[in-house]
Amino acid sequence: MHVRTMIRHGQRVAIRHPCADDMDELTALNQASRAFHHPWVAPPQTRDEYDAYMRRCERDDTACFLICRRADNRILGIVNLSQIFLGNFRSAYMGYYLGIQFAGQGYMTEAIGLVLDHAFSAIGLHRVEANIQPDNHTSKALLERLGFTREGYSRRYLRINDEWRDHERWAMITEDWTAIRAAGE
């Protein structure tokens, strides 16, 4: 595997944009994590699904990032920003997942931090929102740990695996992220 250009580096992970050559590694990761991801997300597991994902990643209103372990450049998961609105809104929605073998090791906490740094500086966003199913306690704990604010509850908000699911709305704004980063230095 040749090294891709990393967008941001953390202590243990880096983020970069996906490319066509990542299909085999990412779909194998998602296939191995199928039960772990269900019912929270439905990531690409086939060539057709990966091709559709890459088409979404190429849209102007989307920024897709692979989470790669710095030690060996292995793909651990993804973080996506979608429905990016600029102008007076400067907002996006964030979705994310890891492969089962990488969960619970702090990789996602670090990766989302890198994506937020990129979103608020390079993209110029003011707000990043994550919508989490109420029973996804692990994901909610992650957002709490990062300093996101729970803002509300949306009934039958998003269709996942052919079923409408309730979600909690969590958000981070640039002023809060700047304060969190400053307090951590």
C-alpha positions in Angstrom: 0.0 0.0 0.0 1.4 3.4 -0.9 1.0 6.3 1.4 -1.8 8.8 0.7 -1.6 12.5 1.5 -2.8 13.0 5.1 -4.9 16.1 5.8 -4.3 16.3 9.5 -2.2 14.3 11.9 -2.9 13.4 15.5 -0.8 11.4 17.9 -2.1 8.0 16.8 -4.3 8.7 13.8 -4.4 10.9 10.7 -7.3 11.8 8.4 -7.3 11.8 4.6 -9.8 11.7 1.7 -10.8 8.3 0.4 -9.9 7.2 -3.1 -10.9 4.3 -5.5 -8.0 2.2 -4.3 -9.4 2.1 -0.7 -12.4 0.1 -1.7 -11.1 -3.4 -0.8 -9.8 -2.4 2.6 -12.8 -0.3 3.6 -15.4 -2.7 2.4 -13.6 -5.7 4.1 -13.5 -3.6 7.4 -17.2 -2.9 7.0 -18.1 -6.5 6.2 -16.2 -7.7 9.3 -18.0 -5.1 11.4 -21.5 -5.6 10.0 -23.1 -6.8 13.3 -21.3 -4.1 15.3 -22.6 -1.3 13.0 -26.2 -2.6 12.9 -28.6 -0.8 13.5 -26.6 2.5 13.8 -25.1 2.8 10.3 -25.1 1.1 7.0 -21.6 1.6 5.6 -20.6 0.4 2.1 -19.9 -3.3 1.9 -19.9 -3.9 -1.8 -18.3 -2.4 -4.9 -21.6 -0.7 -5.9 -22.1 0.7 -2.4 -18.5 1.9 -2.3 -18.9 3.5 -5.8 -22.0 5.3 -4.5 -20.1 6.5 -1.4 -17.3 7.9 -3.6 -19.8 9.8 -5.7 -21.2 11.3 -2.5 -17.6 12.2 -1.4 -17.1 14.1 -4.7 -20.0 16.4 -4.1 -19.3 20.1 -3.2 -21.5 19.8 -0.1 -19.6 16.8 1.4 -16.2 16.2 2.9 -15.3 12.5 3.5 -12.3 11.5 5.7 -10.8 8.1 6.3 -9.3 7.5 9.7 -5.9 5.9 9.3 -3.6 4.6 12.0 -0.3 6.5 11.8 1.8 3.4 12.7 0.8 1.5 9.5 -1.7 3.7 7.5 -4.4 1.0 8.1 -7.9 2.3 7.6 -9.8 2.3 10.9 -13.1 3.9 10.0 -14.5 7.1 8.6 -15.8 10.6 9.5 -18.0 12.4 7.0 -19.3 15.9 6.9 -22.4 16.2 4.7 -24.9 18.9 3.7 -22.2 21.5 4.1 -23.8 25.0 3.9 -21.6 28.1 3.8 -22.8 31.7 3.6 -24.5 32.8 6.8 -25.2 29.2 7.9 -21.7 27.7 7.9 -22.9 24.3 9.1 -22.6 20.6 8.4 -23.8 17.2 9.6 -21.2 14.7 10.8 -21.5 10.9 10.6 -18.8 8.4 11.7 -18.0 4.8 12.4 -15.0 2.5 13.2 -14.3 -1.1 12.5 -15.2 -3.3 15.4 -11.5 -4.3 16.1 -10.6 -0.6 16.6 -13.5 0.5 18.9 -13.0 1.5 22.5 -9.3 2.5 22.0 -9.7 6.3 21.7 -9.1 6.4 17.9 -12.5 8.0 17.2 -12.1 10.7 19.8 -8.8 11.7 18.2 -10.2 11.5 14.7 -13.3 13.6 15.3 -11.0 16.2 17.0 -8.9 16.4 13.8 -12.1 16.6 11.6 -13.4 19.4 13.8 -10.1 21.3 13.6 -10.3 21.0 9.8 -14.0 21.9 9.7 -13.7 25.0 11.7 -10.4 26.3 10.2 -9.9 25.0 6.6 -13.6 24.7 5.7 -14.7 27.7 7.8 -17.7 26.1 9.4 -19.4 27.6 12.5 -21.4 24.5 13.5 -21.1 20.8 13.2 -24.1 18.7 14.1 -24.3 14.9 14.8 -27.5 13.0 15.1 -27.4 9.9 17.2 -30.0 7.2 17.9 -31.1 7.4 21.5 -29.9 3.9 22.4 -26.4 4.4 20.9 -24.9 5.1 24.4 -21.3 4.7 23.1 -21.7 7.3 20.5 -23.4 9.7 22.9 -20.6 9.2 25.4 -18.1 10.0 22.7 -19.8 13.3 21.8 -20.1 14.2 25.5 -16.4 13.5 26.0 -15.6 15.8 23.0 -17.7 18.6 24.5 -20.7 18.5 22.1 -24.0 19.9 23.5 -27.2 17.9 23.3 -29.8 20.2 21.7 -32.9 18.2 21.1 -34.7 15.1 20.0 -36.0 14.4 16.5 -38.7 11.7 16.0 -38.3 9.4 13.0 -35.5 11.7 11.8 -33.4 9.5 9.6 -34.0 6.4 7.5 -31.3 3.7 8.2 -31.6 0.1 7.0 -35.1 0.9 5.6 -36.5 2.0 8.9 -37.2 5.5 10.2 -35.3 6.1 13.4 -35.5 8.7 16.2 -32.3 10.7 16.8 -30.9 13.1 19.4 -29.3 16.3 18.0 -25.8 17.1 19.3 -23.8 20.1 18.1 -20.4 21.7 18.4 -19.8 25.4 17.5 -16.5 26.9 16.7 -16.4 29.1 19.8 -16.9 26.1 22.1 -14.3 24.0 20.2 -11.8 26.9 20.4 -12.3 27.1 24.2 -12.0 23.3 24.6 -8.8 23.2 22.6 -7.4 26.2 24.5 -8.2 24.5 27.9 -6.5 21.3 26.8 -3.1 23.0 26.0 
